[in-house]
Amino acid sequence: MRGKPPFKIIAAAVVILGTVGWLVYTGSSDDKTRDYYVTISELNALGNKAYTRHLRVAGNVEPGSIQRAGTDAQFVLLEQGHELRVNYQGAEPPPDTFKDNALALAVGTYGRDGVFHATQLQAKCASKYAPAQPGAAPAGNTPPAGATAMLTPAK
């Protein structure tokens, strides 16, 4: 005898269809808010698209360009002969590794004023990752002052 489908089957179908619809909606909205990584030269070539996207831009911090005001900072990024003025206003102060010549990644939006307005900032100290100079002792392996005795194996 055929009758109405049981309530449990209808409820399960509604839940499944609702979940699929929610996944489709959130997946398509994530594409609109995704951060696009661009170089400074690519940023200049984007034209009007540069003003409507959330972007990530990397470069080396120009020596002497950092101006701090509380947790905010203004500086210039350099990348292959191109420069970009950055105004950082984030919830946290710039990281300790944010210094002259550091590799920095700014996340934010590009303004029509020609300034990149960053809300997130990451930095790596360039000298920390540079290869050691020939003949220099590796960092952390220098003996303490006055230490002249050598350790010898026990007999």
Summary of the structure (lengths in Angstrom):
residues: 155
radius of gyration: 26.9
end to end distance: 94.4
largest distance: 98.1
contacts: 349
relative contact order: 0.12
helix: 26%
strand: 30%
